[in-house]
Amino acid sequence: MQSRLVTLTIPVDLDLTQIVTGFVEKACSAFGLAKRECYALTLAAEEVFAFLSHATLPDNDIQIMCKSGGYYVEMAFQLKSGMLPLEAFNLTRGAVPDDMEGAAQLGLILAARTVDRLYVDRIGEDTFLLRFVMEKRYPSVKQEAPLELSGRFHVRDADPTMLKELSARIRHSYGNSVNSFLTVPGKLIDMVASGDYDALALINERGQVGGGMVFRRNRQMSEAYGPFVFLQEAGLSQMLVEGMLEKLGRTKDALCLVIMEPTLQTPLEYFEPLQGGAVYRQLAEDDGARVFVHPCFKDLVKKFYTDLALPRMIQDMTYTGEELVQCSAIATAIDRQSKRGTLTLLWAGQNLEENLRAHVDLLQSQNIGDIRFRMELGSAEEAMMAPMVMSAGFEPSMILPWAGQGDVVIFSYRGRK
């Protein structure tokens, strides 16, 4: 399944709003979103375009893109810096000024809260991409006890029928301890069909699924889920890992592999341990990179790179009084099945510590106990925010090579100091 992309270039003019909403609605419908999800992205497009119409000079052209990823649809605006107050996209944003500007910002707040995920990508010095993502909704599946397994098993690429059985057996054996997409068969099938993910299955002579492994390529870092094995037989998990490594070995850009939450069946002899229980394997030679690190967690970073023998040029980065906007912006991704919330920085600002505390309070009020903050070590701006992140109660718990634009540090919430 290939991703499909449609683009609209249009002047910023309030009278053209119906063209924008019609474009987004028809694209979402053509890409397979249900009516409710189509409405969410269409509403987000309408609110952003309406704000731009009031806040920017008329006849400035902007580009709006809609992309189908198989199991999700993404709608994006390519904008110049300063065209939008990104702090309006904070999940915690409440009161706004009681004027026309405040009313317009309420629309942006609504836009941020109607979609599943929000991203801001910088493109060059003065341009950024504002991306709204809506995932397809899939029907729940009645849980039934799977049939007993026996016989000899071999590894093969998982087809849709195998993925349905794999998902059902994962749900039966592992429950809510795994990433939620693994227990939704329709979604898992679409994710593999999209090409973003790959999957292997252990199959016996009757076609039954005795285990499986799911993995995805994220630029240079690949991430795996599993191995999941549903019977007591030596060597099955090793077969899955070796099959995955063989496939990844044929991938041009894959440098490393991480399993964030290895199962009890994970053959640890294939991996190096990371902090936080994750495991890591080098797939190809790493030519090195520059990383920006604040002194408050530099020792952890140096030890990590030394232990894994990864070549990195570590550059100290601290805040030295340069101008910094008042309001920060944070994106929030929530997996309610795993009770996990992940925060990422959209825009650095002086109030980052306060903003993080507010997000933690909101997530905890929704029974989200595992709260994390992702920091890009390739970004000097993010690295110098580390003292604010740690003052808000987060501590560095894991470093993931090449998990973003470069290496990523995961900060876990440990409680306020």
C-alpha positions as CSV (number, residue, x, y, z in Angstrom):
1,M,0.0,0.0,0.0
2,Q,1.6,3.3,-1.1
3,S,0.9,6.5,0.8
4,R,-1.1,9.0,-1.3
5,L,-0.6,12.8,-1.1
6,V,-2.8,15.7,-2.4
7,T,-1.9,19.3,-2.1
8,L,-3.8,22.6,-2.2
9,T,-2.0,26.0,-2.6
10,I,-4.4,28.8,-1.7
11,P,-4.3,32.5,-0.7
12,V,-5.1,33.3,3.0
13,D,-8.5,34.7,2.5
14,L,-11.5,34.1,4.8
15,D,-13.8,34.0,1.8
16,L,-12.0,30.9,0.6
17,T,-12.6,28.9,3.7
18,Q,-15.2,26.6,2.1
19,I,-12.6,25.6,-0.5
20,V,-10.2,24.6,2.2
21,T,-12.8,22.6,4.2
22,G,-14.1,21.0,1.1
23,F,-10.6,19.9,0.0
24,V,-9.8,18.4,3.4
25,E,-13.2,16.7,3.9
26,K,-13.1,15.1,0.4
27,A,-9.4,14.0,0.8
28,C,-10.1,12.4,4.2
29,S,-13.2,10.6,2.9
30,A,-11.3,9.3,-0.2
31,F,-8.5,8.1,2.2
32,G,-11.0,6.0,4.2
33,L,-11.6,8.0,7.3
34,A,-15.1,7.6,8.9
35,K,-17.4,10.6,9.0
36,R,-16.5,11.5,12.6
37,E,-12.8,11.5,12.0
38,C,-13.2,13.4,8.7
39,Y,-15.1,16.1,10.6
40,A,-12.3,16.4,13.2
41,L,-9.6,17.1,10.6
42,T,-11.9,19.3,8.6
43,L,-12.7,21.3,11.8
44,A,-8.9,21.6,12.5
45,A,-8.3,22.9,9.0
46,E,-11.2,25.4,9.3
47,E,-10.0,26.8,12.6
48,V,-6.3,27.2,11.5
49,F,-7.3,28.8,8.2
50,A,-9.7,31.2,9.9
51,F,-7.0,32.3,12.4
52,L,-4.5,32.8,9.6
53,S,-7.1,34.9,7.7
54,H,-7.4,37.3,10.6
55,A,-3.7,37.3,11.6
56,T,-1.8,37.6,8.3
57,L,-1.7,39.8,5.3
58,P,-4.2,38.9,2.7
59,D,-3.2,37.1,-0.5
60,N,-0.3,35.3,1.3
61,D,-0.3,31.8,-0.2
62,I,-0.1,28.8,2.0
63,Q,0.1,25.1,1.2
64,I,-2.2,22.5,2.7
65,M,-1.4,18.8,2.3
66,C,-3.4,15.7,3.0
67,K,-1.7,12.3,3.1
68,S,-3.0,8.8,3.6
69,G,-0.8,6.5,5.6
70,G,-3.2,3.5,5.4
71,Y,-4.1,3.4,9.1
72,Y,-4.1,7.2,9.5
73,V,-4.6,10.5,7.6
74,E,-2.4,13.5,8.0
75,M,-3.4,17.1,7.3
76,A,-0.5,19.6,7.2
77,F,-0.1,23.4,6.8
78,Q,3.3,24.8,5.6
79,L,3.6,28.2,7.3
80,K,6.1,30.9,8.0
81,S,7.3,31.3,11.6
82,G,5.2,33.7,13.6
83,M,2.0,33.1,11.7
84,L,0.5,31.1,14.6
85,P,0.7,31.3,18.4
86,L,1.9,27.7,18.9
87,E,1.1,27.9,22.7
88,A,-2.5,27.6,21.8
89,F,-1.9,23.9,20.9
90,N,-1.0,23.0,24.5
91,L,-3.4,20.4,25.8
92,T,-3.6,22.4,29.0
93,R,-4.5,25.7,27.4
94,G,-7.4,27.2,29.2
95,A,-8.3,30.9,29.5
96,V,-7.6,33.2,26.6
97,P,-8.0,37.0,26.2
98,D,-11.6,38.1,26.1
99,D,-11.3,39.8,22.7
100,M,-11.3,38.9,19.0
101,E,-7.8,37.5,19.3
102,G,-8.9,35.3,22.2
103,A,-11.8,34.0,20.2
104,A,-9.6,33.1,17.3
105,Q,-7.2,31.3,19.7
106,L,-10.1,29.3,21.1
107,G,-10.5,27.9,17.6
108,L,-6.8,26.8,17.6
109,I,-7.3,25.1,21.0
110,L,-10.3,23.3,19.6
111,A,-8.3,22.2,16.6
112,A,-5.5,20.7,18.7
113,R,-7.9,18.7,20.9
114,T,-10.0,17.2,18.1
115,V,-7.1,15.2,16.5
116,D,-5.1,12.2,17.7
117,R,-1.6,13.7,17.3
118,L,0.0,17.1,16.6
119,Y,3.5,17.8,15.3
120,V,5.5,20.8,14.4
121,D,8.5,20.3,12.1
122,R,10.9,23.1,11.3
123,I,11.9,23.5,7.7
124,G,14.8,25.9,7.4
125,E,15.1,29.1,9.3
126,D,11.7,30.6,9.0
127,T,9.3,27.9,7.9
128,F,7.6,25.1,9.7
129,L,5.1,22.3,9.0
130,L,2.1,22.0,11.3
131,R,0.8,18.4,11.1
132,F,-2.5,17.1,12.4
133,V,-2.9,13.3,12.5
134,M,-6.1,11.3,12.8
135,E,-6.1,7.5,13.0
136,K,-8.8,5.3,11.6
137,R,-11.1,3.7,14.1
138,Y,-11.4,-0.1,14.1
139,P,-14.1,-2.3,15.6
140,S,-13.5,-4.2,18.8
141,V,-13.1,-7.9,18.4
142,K,-14.7,-10.5,20.7
143,Q,-12.1,-12.3,22.8
144,E,-12.2,-16.1,22.3
145,A,-9.9,-18.7,23.7
146,P,-7.4,-19.7,21.0
147,L,-6.9,-23.3,19.8
148,E,-4.1,-25.3,21.3
149,L,-0.8,-25.3,19.4
150,S,1.5,-28.2,18.5
151,G,3.8,-29.3,15.7
152,R,6.9,-27.9,14.0
153,F,7.1,-24.2,13.3
154,H,8.9,-22.1,10.8
155,V,9.2,-18.3,10.2
156,R,7.5,-16.5,7.4
157,D,6.2,-13.0,6.5
158,A,2.8,-12.6,8.1
159,D,-0.1,-12.2,5.8
160,P,-3.5,-10.6,6.9
161,T,-4.9,-13.9,8.1
162,M,-1.8,-14.6,10.2
163,L,-1.9,-11.1,11.6
164,K,-5.5,-11.5,12.8
165,E,-4.5,-14.7,14.7
166,L,-1.3,-13.1,16.0
167,S,-3.2,-10.1,17.3
168,A,-5.8,-12.3,19.0
169,R,-3.2,-14.5,20.6
170,I,-1.2,-11.4,21.8
171,R,-4.3,-10.1,23.4
172,H,-5.1,-13.4,25.1
173,S,-1.5,-14.0,26.4
174,Y,-0.3,-10.5,27.1
175,G,-3.4,-8.4,27.7
176,N,-2.9,-4.7,28.3
177,S,0.8,-5.0,28.9
178,V,1.6,-4.4,25.2
179,N,1.2,-1.4,22.9
180,S,-2.5,-1.1,22.1
181,F,-2.2,-1.4,18.3
182,L,-0.9,-5.0,18.6
183,T,-4.3,-6.1,20.0
184,V,-6.4,-4.4,17.3
185,P,-6.2,-6.8,14.3
186,G,-7.6,-4.5,11.6
187,K,-5.2,-1.7,12.6
188,L,-2.2,-4.1,12.7
189,I,-3.1,-5.4,9.2
190,D,-3.3,-1.8,7.9
191,M,0.0,-0.8,9.6
192,V,1.9,-3.6,8.0
193,A,0.2,-3.0,4.6
194,S,1.2,0.6,4.8
195,G,4.9,-0.3,4.7
196,D,5.6,1.6,7.9
197,Y,5.7,-1.7,9.8
198,D,6.7,-5.3,9.0
199,A,5.8,-8.6,10.8
200,L,7.0,-12.2,11.0
201,A,5.0,-15.1,12.2
202,L,5.8,-18.6,13.4
203,I,3.6,-21.0,11.4
204,N,3.1,-24.8,11.8
205,E,2.0,-27.3,9.2
206,R,-1.7,-26.5,9.8
207,G,-1.1,-22.8,9.4
208,Q,-1.5,-21.9,13.0
209,V,0.4,-19.0,14.5
210,G,2.7,-20.0,17.3
211,G,4.3,-16.6,17.7
212,G,5.3,-13.4,16.0
213,M,7.3,-10.2,15.9
214,V,6.4,-6.7,14.6
215,F,8.9,-4.1,13.7
216,R,9.2,-0.7,12.0
217,R,11.9,1.4,10.5
218,N,12.2,4.9,11.9
219,R,14.9,6.5,9.8
220,Q,18.2,5.0,11.0
221,M,16.7,3.3,14.1
222,S,14.4,0.3,13.9
223,E,12.0,-0.5,16.7
224,A,10.6,-4.0,17.4
225,Y,7.7,-5.3,19.4
226,G,8.1,-8.8,20.8
227,P,9.1,-11.5,20.3
228,F,5.7,-13.0,21.2
229,V,5.7,-16.8,21.6
230,F,2.6,-18.7,22.6
231,L,4.0,-22.2,23.5
232,Q,6.8,-23.6,25.5
233,E,9.4,-24.8,22.9
234,A,13.1,-23.9,22.8
235,G,14.5,-21.8,20.0
236,L,11.3,-20.2,18.7
237,S,12.1,-16.7,19.9
238,Q,15.6,-17.0,18.4
239,M,14.0,-17.9,15.1
240,L,11.9,-14.8,15.1
241,V,14.8,-12.5,16.1
242,E,17.1,-14.0,13.4
243,G,14.4,-13.7,10.8
244,M,13.9,-10.0,11.7
245,L,17.7,-9.3,11.7
246,E,17.9,-10.9,8.2
247,K,15.2,-8.6,6.9
248,L,16.6,-5.5,8.5
249,G,20.1,-6.4,7.2
250,R,18.7,-5.8,3.7
251,T,17.6,-2.3,4.6
252,K,19.8,0.4,3.3
253,D,19.7,3.0,6.2
254,A,19.1,0.8,9.3
255,L,21.9,1.5,11.8
256,C,20.4,0.0,15.0
257,L,17.5,-1.8,16.5
258,V,15.8,-1.2,19.8
259,I,13.1,-3.1,21.7
260,M,11.6,-0.7,24.2
261,E,9.7,-3.3,26.2
262,P,11.2,-6.8,25.6
263,T,9.1,-9.8,26.5
264,L,10.2,-12.5,28.8
265,Q,10.9,-14.6,25.7
266,T,13.4,-12.1,24.3
267,P,16.8,-13.9,23.7
268,L,19.0,-11.4,25.5
269,E,22.2,-12.9,24.0
270,Y,21.4,-11.0,20.8
271,F,21.2,-7.5,22.4
272,E,23.0,-5.0,24.7
273,P,21.0,-3.7,27.7
274,L,19.8,-0.1,27.8
275,Q,18.6,1.9,30.7
276,G,14.9,1.4,31.6
277,G,14.9,-2.2,30.6
278,A,15.1,-1.7,26.8
279,V,17.6,-3.6,24.7
280,Y,19.7,-2.5,21.7
281,R,21.6,-4.1,18.8
282,Q,23.9,-2.4,16.3
283,L,23.0,-3.3,12.7
284,A,25.6,-1.3,10.8
285,E,28.6,0.9,11.3
286,D,27.7,4.2,13.0
287,D,29.8,7.1,11.5
288,G,29.0,9.3,14.4
289,A,27.1,12.6,15.0
290,R,27.2,15.8,17.0
291,V,24.9,15.9,20.1
292,F,24.0,18.9,22.3
293,V,23.9,18.1,26.0
294,H,23.3,20.3,29.1
295,P,25.9,19.7,31.9
296,C,23.1,18.5,34.2
297,F,22.9,15.2,32.5
298,K,26.2,15.1,30.6
299,D,27.7,12.3,32.7
300,L,24.8,9.9,31.8
301,V,25.2,10.7,28.1
302,K,29.0,10.1,28.2
303,K,28.7,6.8,30.0
304,F,26.0,5.6,27.5
305,Y,28.1,6.4,24.4
306,T,31.2,4.8,26.0
307,D,29.4,1.6,27.0
308,L,28.0,1.2,23.5
309,A,31.2,2.5,21.8
310,L,29.2,5.0,19.7
311,P,31.2,7.8,18.2
312,R,29.6,11.1,19.2
313,M,30.9,14.7,19.4
314,I,29.3,16.0,22.7
315,Q,28.9,19.8,22.8
316,D,27.8,21.5,26.0
317,M,24.7,23.7,25.6
318,T,23.4,26.0,28.2
319,Y,21.0,29.0,28.3
320,T,23.1,32.2,28.3
321,G,20.4,34.9,28.5
322,E,19.5,35.1,24.8
323,E,16.0,36.2,24.0
324,L,13.5,33.4,24.5
325,V,9.7,33.7,23.9
326,Q,7.5,33.6,27.0
327,C,5.2,30.7,26.1
328,S,6.3,27.2,25.3
329,A,4.3,24.6,23.3
330,I,4.1,20.9,24.1
331,A,2.6,18.1,22.1
332,T,0.9,15.2,24.0
333,A,0.5,11.6,22.8
334,I,-1.6,9.3,25.0
335,D,-1.9,5.5,24.9
336,R,-4.7,4.9,27.3
337,Q,-4.4,1.1,27.2
338,S,-0.8,1.3,28.5
339,K,-1.6,4.3,30.6
340,R,1.3,6.2,29.0
341,G,1.6,9.8,28.0
342,T,4.5,11.1,25.9
343,L,5.3,14.8,25.8
344,T,7.5,16.4,23.1
345,L,8.6,20.0,22.7
346,L,6.9,21.9,19.9
347,W,8.4,25.3,20.9
348,A,10.8,26.3,23.6
349,G,9.7,29.1,26.0
350,Q,10.4,30.6,29.4
351,N,7.4,28.9,31.0
352,L,8.4,25.4,30.0
353,E,8.7,24.1,33.6
354,E,5.3,25.5,34.5
355,N,3.8,24.1,31.3
356,L,5.3,20.6,32.0
357,R,3.8,20.6,35.5
358,A,0.4,21.5,34.1
359,H,0.6,18.7,31.6
360,V,1.6,16.2,34.3
361,D,-1.3,17.3,36.5
362,L,-3.7,16.8,33.6
363,L,-2.4,13.4,32.6
364,Q,-2.4,12.2,36.2
365,S,-6.0,13.3,36.6
366,Q,-6.8,11.0,33.6
367,N,-5.1,8.0,35.3
368,I,-2.0,8.2,33.1
369,G,0.8,7.0,35.3
370,D,3.7,6.6,32.9
371,I,4.6,10.1,31.8
372,R,7.7,10.7,29.6
373,F,9.3,13.6,27.8
374,R,11.3,13.2,24.6
375,M,14.3,15.5,24.0
376,E,16.1,15.7,20.7
377,L,19.9,15.8,21.3
378,G,20.3,17.1,17.7
379,S,18.5,20.3,18.8
380,A,20.6,22.8,20.7
381,E,17.4,24.7,21.7
382,E,15.9,21.6,23.3
383,A,19.1,20.6,25.1
384,M,19.4,23.9,26.9
385,M,15.9,23.4,28.3
386,A,17.0,20.4,30.4
387,P,17.2,22.2,33.8
388,M,13.5,23.2,33.4
389,V,12.5,19.7,32.4
390,M,14.3,18.2,35.5
391,S,12.9,20.9,37.8
392,A,9.4,19.8,36.7
393,G,10.1,16.4,38.1
394,F,11.6,14.5,35.1
395,E,14.8,12.5,35.2
396,P,16.8,11.1,32.2
397,S,16.1,7.4,32.0
398,M,17.0,6.2,28.5
399,I,18.9,7.3,25.4
400,L,17.8,6.0,22.0
401,P,20.3,6.4,19.2
402,W,18.8,7.8,16.0
403,A,15.3,7.7,17.4
404,G,14.5,11.1,15.9
405,Q,16.4,13.6,13.8
406,G,19.3,12.3,15.8
407,D,19.6,10.7,19.2
408,V,16.8,11.1,21.7
409,V,16.8,11.2,25.5
410,I,13.7,9.9,27.3
411,F,13.0,11.7,30.6
412,S,10.6,9.9,32.9
413,Y,8.4,11.7,35.5
414,R,9.6,10.8,39.0
415,G,7.7,13.3,41.0
416,R,8.1,17.0,41.9
417,K,11.1,18.1,43.8
